Amino acid sequence: NPALTTETVFSTVGPQNAYPAGVYDGIAFDPTGNFLFAADPRSNALTIIRRDGTLVRRIAMAGGPDGIAFHASAPKFVLVNMNDGTIQRLDFPNDDYEQVPTVTTFASGGFRGDLARVGPDGCFYLTQQGTRYDDGTATTDNSLVRICGGFAPAVCPAITLAPAVLP
C-alpha cells in the first residue's frame, strides 16, 4: 500500500539449492509484468515465475546467470549477463515465456558479469569485473558495458502517495 505498511509473500518458489548454495540474485519482470525472471548463479539456473507466484520453469545456465534484460522491439529476446564472462541470449517461441527457449551465446570473451539494468535510453547496462580494449589488452579495472537499443526499461508498479498532512 502507499504507506508501505503491508507486505505479502509474492512466491514460495525458491532457488534450486537450499541456503547457502541457492540464492536469487538478478531479478526482472518481463515488459508485460506477467513474468518474473530470477537468476540463481549458485545453482546455474534461471527461474521464471508467473505473476501469480507459480513456477513456469527453471532453465539450466552453466556459467552463473545474473543480470537480465528484455529486448522489447523485434526481434524480441532476453539477455542474461553471466558470471563466466559471457552474455547469453534466450529466444522464446512466439515470445511465449511458458515455452522452452533456445539459448545461444550473444557475447563472449568478457569478464565476470554481475549487476545489470536497462536505462531510460533503451540500452542494457551491465557490469564486468575487468576491461578488454579494442587492441586486445585487458586490465583488472571494472567496466560498465552498454548494449543499445530496443531494450525495455524495468517494469515498476505505479504507487500513488497521498499528500502529507502537516499539523
Phi and psi in radians as a Rosetta constraint file:
Dihedral C 1 N 2 CA 2 C 2 CIRCULARHARMONIC -1.040 0.35
Dihedral N 2 CA 2 C 2 N 3 CIRCULARHARMONIC -0.463 0.35
Dihedral C 2 N 3 CA 3 C 3 CIRCULARHARMONIC -1.419 0.35
Dihedral N 3 CA 3 C 3 N 4 CIRCULARHARMONIC -0.091 0.35
Dihedral C 3 N 4 CA 4 C 4 CIRCULARHARMONIC 1.003 0.35
Dihedral N 4 CA 4 C 4 N 5 CIRCULARHARMONIC 0.671 0.35
Dihedral C 4 N 5 CA 5 C 5 CIRCULARHARMONIC -1.882 0.35
Dihedral N 5 CA 5 C 5 N 6 CIRCULARHARMONIC 0.009 0.35
Dihedral C 5 N 6 CA 6 C 6 CIRCULARHARMONIC -2.131 0.35
Dihedral N 6 CA 6 C 6 N 7 CIRCULARHARMONIC 2.456 0.35
Dihedral C 6 N 7 CA 7 C 7 CIRCULARHARMONIC -2.383 0.35
Dihedral N 7 CA 7 C 7 N 8 CIRCULARHARMONIC 2.622 0.35
Dihedral C 7 N 8 CA 8 C 8 CIRCULARHARMONIC -2.420 0.35
Dihedral N 8 CA 8 C 8 N 9 CIRCULARHARMONIC 2.770 0.35
Dihedral C 8 N 9 CA 9 C 9 CIRCULARHARMONIC -1.400 0.35
Dihedral N 9 CA 9 C 9 N 10 CIRCULARHARMONIC 2.175 0.35
Dihedral C 9 N 10 CA 10 C 10 CIRCULARHARMONIC -1.310 0.35
Dihedral N 10 CA 10 C 10 N 11 CIRCULARHARMONIC -0.803 0.35
Dihedral C 10 N 11 CA 11 C 11 CIRCULARHARMONIC -2.771 0.35
Dihedral N 11 CA 11 C 11 N 12 CIRCULARHARMONIC 2.603 0.35
Dihedral C 11 N 12 CA 12 C 12 CIRCULARHARMONIC -1.759 0.35
Dihedral N 12 CA 12 C 12 N 13 CIRCULARHARMONIC 0.120 0.35
Dihedral C 12 N 13 CA 13 C 13 CIRCULARHARMONIC -1.261 0.35
Dihedral N 13 CA 13 C 13 N 14 CIRCULARHARMONIC 1.950 0.35
Dihedral C 13 N 14 CA 14 C 14 CIRCULARHARMONIC -1.872 0.35
Dihedral N 14 CA 14 C 14 N 15 CIRCULARHARMONIC 3.108 0.35
Dihedral C 14 N 15 CA 15 C 15 CIRCULARHARMONIC -1.010 0.35
Dihedral N 15 CA 15 C 15 N 16 CIRCULARHARMONIC 2.805 0.35
Dihedral C 15 N 16 CA 16 C 16 CIRCULARHARMONIC -1.135 0.35
Dihedral N 16 CA 16 C 16 N 17 CIRCULARHARMONIC -0.617 0.35
Dihedral C 16 N 17 CA 17 C 17 CIRCULARHARMONIC -1.869 0.35
Dihedral N 17 CA 17 C 17 N 18 CIRCULARHARMONIC 2.577 0.35
Dihedral C 17 N 18 CA 18 C 18 CIRCULARHARMONIC -1.276 0.35
Dihedral N 18 CA 18 C 18 N 19 CIRCULARHARMONIC 2.779 0.35
Dihedral C 18 N 19 CA 19 C 19 CIRCULARHARMONIC -0.904 0.35
Dihedral N 19 CA 19 C 19 N 20 CIRCULARHARMONIC 2.447 0.35
Dihedral C 19 N 20 CA 20 C 20 CIRCULARHARMONIC -1.606 0.35
Dihedral N 20 CA 20 C 20 N 21 CIRCULARHARMONIC -0.028 0.35
Dihedral C 20 N 21 CA 21 C 21 CIRCULARHARMONIC -1.232 0.35
Dihedral N 21 CA 21 C 21 N 22 CIRCULARHARMONIC -0.812 0.35
Dihedral C 21 N 22 CA 22 C 22 CIRCULARHARMONIC -1.709 0.35
Dihedral N 22 CA 22 C 22 N 23 CIRCULARHARMONIC 2.288 0.35
Dihedral C 22 N 23 CA 23 C 23 CIRCULARHARMONIC -2.761 0.35
Dihedral N 23 CA 23 C 23 N 24 CIRCULARHARMONIC 2.332 0.35
Dihedral C 23 N 24 CA 24 C 24 CIRCULARHARMONIC -1.286 0.35
Dihedral N 24 CA 24 C 24 N 25 CIRCULARHARMONIC 2.487 0.35
Dihedral C 24 N 25 CA 25 C 25 CIRCULARHARMONIC -2.081 0.35
Dihedral N 25 CA 25 C 25 N 26 CIRCULARHARMONIC -1.585 0.35
Dihedral C 25 N 26 CA 26 C 26 CIRCULARHARMONIC -1.280 0.35
Dihedral N 26 CA 26 C 26 N 27 CIRCULARHARMONIC 2.367 0.35
Dihedral C 26 N 27 CA 27 C 27 CIRCULARHARMONIC -2.349 0.35
Dihedral N 27 CA 27 C 27 N 28 CIRCULARHARMONIC 2.587 0.35
Dihedral C 27 N 28 CA 28 C 28 CIRCULARHARMONIC -2.790 0.35
Dihedral N 28 CA 28 C 28 N 29 CIRCULARHARMONIC 2.394 0.35
Dihedral C 28 N 29 CA 29 C 29 CIRCULARHARMONIC -1.435 0.35
Dihedral N 29 CA 29 C 29 N 30 CIRCULARHARMONIC 2.543 0.35
Dihedral C 29 N 30 CA 30 C 30 CIRCULARHARMONIC -1.173 0.35
Dihedral N 30 CA 30 C 30 N 31 CIRCULARHARMONIC 2.907 0.35
Dihedral C 30 N 31 CA 31 C 31 CIRCULARHARMONIC -1.022 0.35
Dihedral N 31 CA 31 C 31 N 32 CIRCULARHARMONIC -0.414 0.35
Dihedral C 31 N 32 CA 32 C 32 CIRCULARHARMONIC -1.454 0.35
Dihedral N 32 CA 32 C 32 N 33 CIRCULARHARMONIC -0.306 0.35
Dihedral C 32 N 33 CA 33 C 33 CIRCULARHARMONIC 1.411 0.35
Dihedral N 33 CA 33 C 33 N 34 CIRCULARHARMONIC 0.139 0.35
Dihedral C 33 N 34 CA 34 C 34 CIRCULARHARMONIC -1.583 0.35
Dihedral N 34 CA 34 C 34 N 35 CIRCULARHARMONIC -0.266 0.35
Dihedral C 34 N 35 CA 35 C 35 CIRCULARHARMONIC -2.364 0.35
Dihedral N 35 CA 35 C 35 N 36 CIRCULARHARMONIC 2.365 0.35
Dihedral C 35 N 36 CA 36 C 36 CIRCULARHARMONIC -1.837 0.35
Dihedral N 36 CA 36 C 36 N 37 CIRCULARHARMONIC 2.189 0.35
Dihedral C 36 N 37 CA 37 C 37 CIRCULARHARMONIC -1.733 0.35
Dihedral N 37 CA 37 C 37 N 38 CIRCULARHARMONIC 2.227 0.35
Dihedral C 37 N 38 CA 38 C 38 CIRCULARHARMONIC -2.208 0.35
Dihedral N 38 CA 38 C 38 N 39 CIRCULARHARMONIC 2.129 0.35
Dihedral C 38 N 39 CA 39 C 39 CIRCULARHARMONIC -1.579 0.35
Dihedral N 39 CA 39 C 39 N 40 CIRCULARHARMONIC 2.293 0.35
Dihedral C 39 N 40 CA 40 C 40 CIRCULARHARMONIC -2.102 0.35
Dihedral N 40 CA 40 C 40 N 41 CIRCULARHARMONIC 1.503 0.35
Dihedral C 40 N 41 CA 41 C 41 CIRCULARHARMONIC -1.120 0.35
Dihedral N 41 CA 41 C 41 N 42 CIRCULARHARMONIC -0.467 0.35
Dihedral C 41 N 42 CA 42 C 42 CIRCULARHARMONIC -1.303 0.35
Dihedral N 42 CA 42 C 42 N 43 CIRCULARHARMONIC -0.517 0.35
Dihedral C 42 N 43 CA 43 C 43 CIRCULARHARMONIC -1.707 0.35
Dihedral N 43 CA 43 C 43 N 44 CIRCULARHARMONIC 0.010 0.35
Dihedral C 43 N 44 CA 44 C 44 CIRCULARHARMONIC 0.941 0.35
Dihedral N 44 CA 44 C 44 N 45 CIRCULARHARMONIC 0.899 0.35
Dihedral C 44 N 45 CA 45 C 45 CIRCULARHARMONIC -2.545 0.35
Dihedral N 45 CA 45 C 45 N 46 CIRCULARHARMONIC 2.623 0.35
Dihedral C 45 N 46 CA 46 C 46 CIRCULARHARMONIC -1.985 0.35
Dihedral N 46 CA 46 C 46 N 47 CIRCULARHARMONIC 2.173 0.35
Dihedral C 46 N 47 CA 47 C 47 CIRCULARHARMONIC -1.839 0.35
Dihedral N 47 CA 47 C 47 N 48 CIRCULARHARMONIC 2.354 0.35
Dihedral C 47 N 48 CA 48 C 48 CIRCULARHARMONIC -1.941 0.35
Dihedral N 48 CA 48 C 48 N 49 CIRCULARHARMONIC 2.217 0.35
Dihedral C 48 N 49 CA 49 C 49 CIRCULARHARMONIC -2.144 0.35
Dihedral N 49 CA 49 C 49 N 50 CIRCULARHARMONIC 2.304 0.35
Dihedral C 49 N 50 CA 50 C 50 CIRCULARHARMONIC -1.174 0.35
Dihedral N 50 CA 50 C 50 N 51 CIRCULARHARMONIC 2.799 0.35
Dihedral C 50 N 51 CA 51 C 51 CIRCULARHARMONIC -1.022 0.35
Dihedral N 51 CA 51 C 51 N 52 CIRCULARHARMONIC -0.459 0.35
Dihedral C 51 N 52 CA 52 C 52 CIRCULARHARMONIC -1.426 0.35
Dihedral N 52 CA 52 C 52 N 53 CIRCULARHARMONIC 0.027 0.35
Dihedral C 52 N 53 CA 53 C 53 CIRCULARHARMONIC 1.626 0.35
Dihedral N 53 CA 53 C 53 N 54 CIRCULARHARMONIC 0.004 0.35
Dihedral C 53 N 54 CA 54 C 54 CIRCULARHARMONIC -1.562 0.35
Dihedral N 54 CA 54 C 54 N 55 CIRCULARHARMONIC 2.676 0.35
Dihedral C 54 N 55 CA 55 C 55 CIRCULARHARMONIC -1.306 0.35
Dihedral N 55 CA 55 C 55 N 56 CIRCULARHARMONIC 2.284 0.35
Dihedral C 55 N 56 CA 56 C 56 CIRCULARHARMONIC -1.563 0.35
Dihedral N 56 CA 56 C 56 N 57 CIRCULARHARMONIC -1.005 0.35
Dihedral C 56 N 57 CA 57 C 57 CIRCULARHARMONIC -3.010 0.35
Dihedral N 57 CA 57 C 57 N 58 CIRCULARHARMONIC 2.853 0.35
Dihedral C 57 N 58 CA 58 C 58 CIRCULARHARMONIC -1.973 0.35
Dihedral N 58 CA 58 C 58 N 59 CIRCULARHARMONIC 2.366 0.35
Dihedral C 58 N 59 CA 59 C 59 CIRCULARHARMONIC -1.987 0.35
Dihedral N 59 CA 59 C 59 N 60 CIRCULARHARMONIC 2.095 0.35
Dihedral C 59 N 60 CA 60 C 60 CIRCULARHARMONIC -1.173 0.35
Dihedral N 60 CA 60 C 60 N 61 CIRCULARHARMONIC 2.277 0.35
Dihedral C 60 N 61 CA 61 C 61 CIRCULARHARMONIC -2.466 0.35
Dihedral N 61 CA 61 C 61 N 62 CIRCULARHARMONIC 1.462 0.35
Dihedral C 61 N 62 CA 62 C 62 CIRCULARHARMONIC -1.001 0.35
Dihedral N 62 CA 62 C 62 N 63 CIRCULARHARMONIC 2.354 0.35
Dihedral C 62 N 63 CA 63 C 63 CIRCULARHARMONIC 2.037 0.35
Dihedral N 63 CA 63 C 63 N 64 CIRCULARHARMONIC -0.091 0.35
Dihedral C 63 N 64 CA 64 C 64 CIRCULARHARMONIC 1.411 0.35
Dihedral N 64 CA 64 C 64 N 65 CIRCULARHARMONIC 1.470 0.35
Dihedral C 64 N 65 CA 65 C 65 CIRCULARHARMONIC -1.165 0.35
Dihedral N 65 CA 65 C 65 N 66 CIRCULARHARMONIC 2.613 0.35
Dihedral C 65 N 66 CA 66 C 66 CIRCULARHARMONIC -2.531 0.35
Dihedral N 66 CA 66 C 66 N 67 CIRCULARHARMONIC -1.614 0.35
Dihedral C 66 N 67 CA 67 C 67 CIRCULARHARMONIC -1.266 0.35
Dihedral N 67 CA 67 C 67 N 68 CIRCULARHARMONIC 2.558 0.35
Dihedral C 67 N 68 CA 68 C 68 CIRCULARHARMONIC -2.317 0.35
Dihedral N 68 CA 68 C 68 N 69 CIRCULARHARMONIC 2.435 0.35
Dihedral C 68 N 69 CA 69 C 69 CIRCULARHARMONIC -2.512 0.35
Dihedral N 69 CA 69 C 69 N 70 CIRCULARHARMONIC 2.606 0.35
Dihedral C 69 N 70 CA 70 C 70 CIRCULARHARMONIC -1.939 0.35
Dihedral N 70 CA 70 C 70 N 71 CIRCULARHARMONIC 2.124 0.35
Dihedral C 70 N 71 CA 71 C 71 CIRCULARHARMONIC -1.452 0.35
Dihedral N 71 CA 71 C 71 N 72 CIRCULARHARMONIC 1.913 0.35
Dihedral C 71 N 72 CA 72 C 72 CIRCULARHARMONIC -1.571 0.35
Dihedral N 72 CA 72 C 72 N 73 CIRCULARHARMONIC -0.319 0.35
Dihedral C 72 N 73 CA 73 C 73 CIRCULARHARMONIC -1.748 0.35
Dihedral N 73 CA 73 C 73 N 74 CIRCULARHARMONIC 2.774 0.35
Dihedral C 73 N 74 CA 74 C 74 CIRCULARHARMONIC -1.084 0.35
Dihedral N 74 CA 74 C 74 N 75 CIRCULARHARMONIC 2.381 0.35
Dihedral C 74 N 75 CA 75 C 75 CIRCULARHARMONIC -1.359 0.35
Dihedral N 75 CA 75 C 75 N 76 CIRCULARHARMONIC 2.442 0.35
Dihedral C 75 N 76 CA 76 C 76 CIRCULARHARMONIC -1.444 0.35
Dihedral N 76 CA 76 C 76 N 77 CIRCULARHARMONIC 2.424 0.35
Dihedral C 76 N 77 CA 77 C 77 CIRCULARHARMONIC -2.852 0.35
Dihedral N 77 CA 77 C 77 N 78 CIRCULARHARMONIC 3.033 0.35
Dihedral C 77 N 78 CA 78 C 78 CIRCULARHARMONIC -2.086 0.35
Dihedral N 78 CA 78 C 78 N 79 CIRCULARHARMONIC 2.358 0.35
Dihedral C 78 N 79 CA 79 C 79 CIRCULARHARMONIC -1.899 0.35
Dihedral N 79 CA 79 C 79 N 80 CIRCULARHARMONIC 2.476 0.35
Dihedral C 79 N 80 CA 80 C 80 CIRCULARHARMONIC -2.228 0.35
Dihedral N 80 CA 80 C 80 N 81 CIRCULARHARMONIC 2.118 0.35
Dihedral C 80 N 81 CA 81 C 81 CIRCULARHARMONIC -1.344 0.35
Dihedral N 81 CA 81 C 81 N 82 CIRCULARHARMONIC 2.182 0.35
Dihedral C 81 N 82 CA 82 C 82 CIRCULARHARMONIC -1.878 0.35
Dihedral N 82 CA 82 C 82 N 83 CIRCULARHARMONIC 2.638 0.35
Dihedral C 82 N 83 CA 83 C 83 CIRCULARHARMONIC -1.207 0.35
Dihedral N 83 CA 83 C 83 N 84 CIRCULARHARMONIC -0.253 0.35
Dihedral C 83 N 84 CA 84 C 84 CIRCULARHARMONIC -1.601 0.35
Dihedral N 84 CA 84 C 84 N 85 CIRCULARHARMONIC 0.148 0.35
Dihedral C 84 N 85 CA 85 C 85 CIRCULARHARMONIC 1.578 0.35
Dihedral N 85 CA 85 C 85 N 86 CIRCULARHARMONIC 0.150 0.35
Dihedral C 85 N 86 CA 86 C 86 CIRCULARHARMONIC -1.934 0.35
Dihedral N 86 CA 86 C 86 N 87 CIRCULARHARMONIC 2.912 0.35
Dihedral C 86 N 87 CA 87 C 87 CIRCULARHARMONIC -2.144 0.35
Dihedral N 87 CA 87 C 87 N 88 CIRCULARHARMONIC 2.162 0.35
Dihedral C 87 N 88 CA 88 C 88 CIRCULARHARMONIC -1.775 0.35
Dihedral N 88 CA 88 C 88 N 89 CIRCULARHARMONIC 2.518 0.35
Dihedral C 88 N 89 CA 89 C 89 CIRCULARHARMONIC -1.932 0.35
Dihedral N 89 CA 89 C 89 N 90 CIRCULARHARMONIC 2.313 0.35
Dihedral C 89 N 90 CA 90 C 90 CIRCULARHARMONIC -2.007 0.35
Dihedral N 90 CA 90 C 90 N 91 CIRCULARHARMONIC 2.126 0.35
Dihedral C 90 N 91 CA 91 C 91 CIRCULARHARMONIC -1.923 0.35
Dihedral N 91 CA 91 C 91 N 92 CIRCULARHARMONIC 2.097 0.35
Dihedral C 91 N 92 CA 92 C 92 CIRCULARHARMONIC -1.741 0.35
Dihedral N 92 CA 92 C 92 N 93 CIRCULARHARMONIC 2.294 0.35
Dihedral C 92 N 93 CA 93 C 93 CIRCULARHARMONIC -0.962 0.35
Dihedral N 93 CA 93 C 93 N 94 CIRCULARHARMONIC 2.231 0.35
Dihedral C 93 N 94 CA 94 C 94 CIRCULARHARMONIC 0.964 0.35
Dihedral N 94 CA 94 C 94 N 95 CIRCULARHARMONIC 0.480 0.35
Dihedral C 94 N 95 CA 95 C 95 CIRCULARHARMONIC 0.965 0.35
Dihedral N 95 CA 95 C 95 N 96 CIRCULARHARMONIC 0.571 0.35
Dihedral C 95 N 96 CA 96 C 96 CIRCULARHARMONIC -1.796 0.35
Dihedral N 96 CA 96 C 96 N 97 CIRCULARHARMONIC 1.883 0.35
Dihedral C 96 N 97 CA 97 C 97 CIRCULARHARMONIC -1.224 0.35
Dihedral N 97 CA 97 C 97 N 98 CIRCULARHARMONIC -0.111 0.35
Dihedral C 97 N 98 CA 98 C 98 CIRCULARHARMONIC -1.510 0.35
Dihedral N 98 CA 98 C 98 N 99 CIRCULARHARMONIC -0.141 0.35
Dihedral C 98 N 99 CA 99 C 99 CIRCULARHARMONIC -1.602 0.35
Dihedral N 99 CA 99 C 99 N 100 CIRCULARHARMONIC 2.855 0.35
Dihedral C 99 N 100 CA 100 C 100 CIRCULARHARMONIC -1.349 0.35
Dihedral N 100 CA 100 C 100 N 101 CIRCULARHARMONIC 2.182 0.35
Dihedral C 100 N 101 CA 101 C 101 CIRCULARHARMONIC -1.449 0.35
Dihedral N 101 CA 101 C 101 N 102 CIRCULARHARMONIC 2.798 0.35
Dihedral C 101 N 102 CA 102 C 102 CIRCULARHARMONIC -1.598 0.35
Dihedral N 102 CA 102 C 102 N 103 CIRCULARHARMONIC 2.233 0.35
Dihedral C 102 N 103 CA 103 C 103 CIRCULARHARMONIC -1.908 0.35
Dihedral N 103 CA 103 C 103 N 104 CIRCULARHARMONIC 2.184 0.35
Dihedral C 103 N 104 CA 104 C 104 CIRCULARHARMONIC -2.326 0.35
Dihedral N 104 CA 104 C 104 N 105 CIRCULARHARMONIC 2.830 0.35
Dihedral C 104 N 105 CA 105 C 105 CIRCULARHARMONIC -1.438 0.35
Dihedral N 105 CA 105 C 105 N 106 CIRCULARHARMONIC 2.139 0.35
Dihedral C 105 N 106 CA 106 C 106 CIRCULARHARMONIC -1.497 0.35
Dihedral N 106 CA 106 C 106 N 107 CIRCULARHARMONIC -0.706 0.35
Dihedral C 106 N 107 CA 107 C 107 CIRCULARHARMONIC -2.656 0.35
Dihedral N 107 CA 107 C 107 N 108 CIRCULARHARMONIC 2.595 0.35
Dihedral C 107 N 108 CA 108 C 108 CIRCULARHARMONIC -2.487 0.35
Dihedral N 108 CA 108 C 108 N 109 CIRCULARHARMONIC 3.041 0.35
Dihedral C 108 N 109 CA 109 C 109 CIRCULARHARMONIC 1.502 0.35
Dihedral N 109 CA 109 C 109 N 110 CIRCULARHARMONIC 0.154 0.35
Dihedral C 109 N 110 CA 110 C 110 CIRCULARHARMONIC -1.568 0.35
Dihedral N 110 CA 110 C 110 N 111 CIRCULARHARMONIC -2.689 0.35
Dihedral C 110 N 111 CA 111 C 111 CIRCULARHARMONIC -2.225 0.35
Dihedral N 111 CA 111 C 111 N 112 CIRCULARHARMONIC 3.073 0.35
Dihedral C 111 N 112 CA 112 C 112 CIRCULARHARMONIC -0.854 0.35
Dihedral N 112 CA 112 C 112 N 113 CIRCULARHARMONIC 2.142 0.35
Dihedral C 112 N 113 CA 113 C 113 CIRCULARHARMONIC -1.688 0.35
Dihedral N 113 CA 113 C 113 N 114 CIRCULARHARMONIC 2.706 0.35
Dihedral C 113 N 114 CA 114 C 114 CIRCULARHARMONIC -2.528 0.35
Dihedral N 114 CA 114 C 114 N 115 CIRCULARHARMONIC -1.935 0.35
Dihedral C 114 N 115 CA 115 C 115 CIRCULARHARMONIC -1.146 0.35
Dihedral N 115 CA 115 C 115 N 116 CIRCULARHARMONIC 2.687 0.35
Dihedral C 115 N 116 CA 116 C 116 CIRCULARHARMONIC -2.756 0.35
Dihedral N 116 CA 116 C 116 N 117 CIRCULARHARMONIC 2.582 0.35
Dihedral C 116 N 117 CA 117 C 117 CIRCULARHARMONIC -2.652 0.35
Dihedral N 117 CA 117 C 117 N 118 CIRCULARHARMONIC 2.694 0.35
Dihedral C 117 N 118 CA 118 C 118 CIRCULARHARMONIC -1.698 0.35
Dihedral N 118 CA 118 C 118 N 119 CIRCULARHARMONIC 2.274 0.35
Dihedral C 118 N 119 CA 119 C 119 CIRCULARHARMONIC -1.498 0.35
Dihedral N 119 CA 119 C 119 N 120 CIRCULARHARMONIC 2.987 0.35
Dihedral C 119 N 120 CA 120 C 120 CIRCULARHARMONIC -1.133 0.35
Dihedral N 120 CA 120 C 120 N 121 CIRCULARHARMONIC -0.216 0.35
Dihedral C 120 N 121 CA 121 C 121 CIRCULARHARMONIC -1.509 0.35
Dihedral N 121 CA 121 C 121 N 122 CIRCULARHARMONIC 0.035 0.35
Dihedral C 121 N 122 CA 122 C 122 CIRCULARHARMONIC 1.373 0.35
Dihedral N 122 CA 122 C 122 N 123 CIRCULARHARMONIC 0.261 0.35
Dihedral C 122 N 123 CA 123 C 123 CIRCULARHARMONIC -1.785 0.35
Dihedral N 123 CA 123 C 123 N 124 CIRCULARHARMONIC 2.599 0.35
Dihedral C 123 N 124 CA 124 C 124 CIRCULARHARMONIC -1.641 0.35
Dihedral N 124 CA 124 C 124 N 125 CIRCULARHARMONIC 2.070 0.35
Dihedral C 124 N 125 CA 125 C 125 CIRCULARHARMONIC -1.862 0.35
Dihedral N 125 CA 125 C 125 N 126 CIRCULARHARMONIC 2.271 0.35
Dihedral C 125 N 126 CA 126 C 126 CIRCULARHARMONIC -2.478 0.35
Dihedral N 126 CA 126 C 126 N 127 CIRCULARHARMONIC 2.689 0.35
Dihedral C 126 N 127 CA 127 C 127 CIRCULARHARMONIC -1.738 0.35
Dihedral N 127 CA 127 C 127 N 128 CIRCULARHARMONIC 2.601 0.35
Dihedral C 127 N 128 CA 128 C 128 CIRCULARHARMONIC -2.437 0.35
Dihedral N 128 CA 128 C 128 N 129 CIRCULARHARMONIC 2.592 0.35
Dihedral C 128 N 129 CA 129 C 129 CIRCULARHARMONIC -1.598 0.35
Dihedral N 129 CA 129 C 129 N 130 CIRCULARHARMONIC 1.053 0.35
Dihedral C 129 N 130 CA 130 C 130 CIRCULARHARMONIC 2.751 0.35
Dihedral N 130 CA 130 C 130 N 131 CIRCULARHARMONIC 2.903 0.35
Dihedral C 130 N 131 CA 131 C 131 CIRCULARHARMONIC -2.361 0.35
Dihedral N 131 CA 131 C 131 N 132 CIRCULARHARMONIC 2.305 0.35
Dihedral C 131 N 132 CA 132 C 132 CIRCULARHARMONIC -2.061 0.35
Dihedral N 132 CA 132 C 132 N 133 CIRCULARHARMONIC 2.230 0.35
Dihedral C 132 N 133 CA 133 C 133 CIRCULARHARMONIC -1.659 0.35
Dihedral N 133 CA 133 C 133 N 134 CIRCULARHARMONIC 2.879 0.35
Dihedral C 133 N 134 CA 134 C 134 CIRCULARHARMONIC -1.001 0.35
Dihedral N 134 CA 134 C 134 N 135 CIRCULARHARMONIC -0.527 0.35
Dihedral C 134 N 135 CA 135 C 135 CIRCULARHARMONIC -1.418 0.35
Dihedral N 135 CA 135 C 135 N 136 CIRCULARHARMONIC 0.044 0.35
Dihedral C 135 N 136 CA 136 C 136 CIRCULARHARMONIC 1.667 0.35
Dihedral N 136 CA 136 C 136 N 137 CIRCULARHARMONIC -0.229 0.35
Dihedral C 136 N 137 CA 137 C 137 CIRCULARHARMONIC -1.261 0.35
Dihedral N 137 CA 137 C 137 N 138 CIRCULARHARMONIC 2.643 0.35
Dihedral C 137 N 138 CA 138 C 138 CIRCULARHARMONIC -2.326 0.35
Dihedral N 138 CA 138 C 138 N 139 CIRCULARHARMONIC 2.602 0.35
Dihedral C 138 N 139 CA 139 C 139 CIRCULARHARMONIC -2.293 0.35
Dihedral N 139 CA 139 C 139 N 140 CIRCULARHARMONIC 2.948 0.35
Dihedral C 139 N 140 CA 140 C 140 CIRCULARHARMONIC -1.547 0.35
Dihedral N 140 CA 140 C 140 N 141 CIRCULARHARMONIC 0.081 0.35
Dihedral C 140 N 141 CA 141 C 141 CIRCULARHARMONIC -1.140 0.35
Dihedral N 141 CA 141 C 141 N 142 CIRCULARHARMONIC 2.329 0.35
Dihedral C 141 N 142 CA 142 C 142 CIRCULARHARMONIC -1.099 0.35
Dihedral N 142 CA 142 C 142 N 143 CIRCULARHARMONIC 2.675 0.35
Dihedral C 142 N 143 CA 143 C 143 CIRCULARHARMONIC -2.329 0.35
Dihedral N 143 CA 143 C 143 N 144 CIRCULARHARMONIC 2.761 0.35
Dihedral C 143 N 144 CA 144 C 144 CIRCULARHARMONIC -2.050 0.35
Dihedral N 144 CA 144 C 144 N 145 CIRCULARHARMONIC 2.087 0.35
Dihedral C 144 N 145 CA 145 C 145 CIRCULARHARMONIC -1.781 0.35
Dihedral N 145 CA 145 C 145 N 146 CIRCULARHARMONIC 2.438 0.35
Dihedral C 145 N 146 CA 146 C 146 CIRCULARHARMONIC -2.137 0.35
Dihedral N 146 CA 146 C 146 N 147 CIRCULARHARMONIC 2.206 0.35
Dihedral C 146 N 147 CA 147 C 147 CIRCULARHARMONIC -2.082 0.35
Dihedral N 147 CA 147 C 147 N 148 CIRCULARHARMONIC 2.086 0.35
Dihedral C 147 N 148 CA 148 C 148 CIRCULARHARMONIC -2.057 0.35
Dihedral N 148 CA 148 C 148 N 149 CIRCULARHARMONIC 2.691 0.35
Dihedral C 148 N 149 CA 149 C 149 CIRCULARHARMONIC -2.309 0.35
Dihedral N 149 CA 149 C 149 N 150 CIRCULARHARMONIC -2.893 0.35
Dihedral C 149 N 150 CA 150 C 150 CIRCULARHARMONIC 1.443 0.35
Dihedral N 150 CA 150 C 150 N 151 CIRCULARHARMONIC 0.169 0.35
Dihedral C 150 N 151 CA 151 C 151 CIRCULARHARMONIC -1.494 0.35
Dihedral N 151 CA 151 C 151 N 152 CIRCULARHARMONIC 2.589 0.35
Dihedral C 151 N 152 CA 152 C 152 CIRCULARHARMONIC -1.500 0.35
Dihedral N 152 CA 152 C 152 N 153 CIRCULARHARMONIC 2.209 0.35
Dihedral C 152 N 153 CA 153 C 153 CIRCULARHARMONIC -1.068 0.35
Dihedral N 153 CA 153 C 153 N 154 CIRCULARHARMONIC 2.796 0.35
Dihedral C 153 N 154 CA 154 C 154 CIRCULARHARMONIC -0.961 0.35
Dihedral N 154 CA 154 C 154 N 155 CIRCULARHARMONIC 2.457 0.35
Dihedral C 154 N 155 CA 155 C 155 CIRCULARHARMONIC -1.511 0.35
Dihedral N 155 CA 155 C 155 N 156 CIRCULARHARMONIC 2.132 0.35
Dihedral C 155 N 156 CA 156 C 156 CIRCULARHARMONIC -2.239 0.35
Dihedral N 156 CA 156 C 156 N 157 CIRCULARHARMONIC 2.355 0.35
Dihedral C 156 N 157 CA 157 C 157 CIRCULARHARMONIC -1.175 0.35
Dihedral N 157 CA 157 C 157 N 158 CIRCULARHARMONIC 2.549 0.35
Dihedral C 157 N 158 CA 158 C 158 CIRCULARHARMONIC -1.305 0.35
Dihedral N 158 CA 158 C 158 N 159 CIRCULARHARMONIC 2.394 0.35
Dihedral C 158 N 159 CA 159 C 159 CIRCULARHARMONIC -2.213 0.35
Dihedral N 159 CA 159 C 159 N 160 CIRCULARHARMONIC 2.203 0.35
Dihedral C 159 N 160 CA 160 C 160 CIRCULARHARMONIC -1.843 0.35
Dihedral N 160 CA 160 C 160 N 161 CIRCULARHARMONIC 2.126 0.35
Dihedral C 160 N 161 CA 161 C 161 CIRCULARHARMONIC -1.765 0.35
Dihedral N 161 CA 161 C 161 N 162 CIRCULARHARMONIC 2.384 0.35
Dihedral C 161 N 162 CA 162 C 162 CIRCULARHARMONIC -1.298 0.35
Dihedral N 162 CA 162 C 162 N 163 CIRCULARHARMONIC 2.559 0.35
Dihedral C 162 N 163 CA 163 C 163 CIRCULARHARMONIC -1.073 0.35
Dihedral N 163 CA 163 C 163 N 164 CIRCULARHARMONIC 2.532 0.35
Dihedral C 163 N 164 CA 164 C 164 CIRCULARHARMONIC -1.207 0.35
Dihedral N 164 CA 164 C 164 N 165 CIRCULARHARMONIC 2.490 0.35
Dihedral C 164 N 165 CA 165 C 165 CIRCULARHARMONIC -1.814 0.35
Dihedral N 165 CA 165 C 165 N 166 CIRCULARHARMONIC 2.036 0.35
Dihedral C 165 N 166 CA 166 C 166 CIRCULARHARMONIC -1.640 0.35
Dihedral N 166 CA 166 C 166 N 167 CIRCULARHARMONIC 2.506 0.35
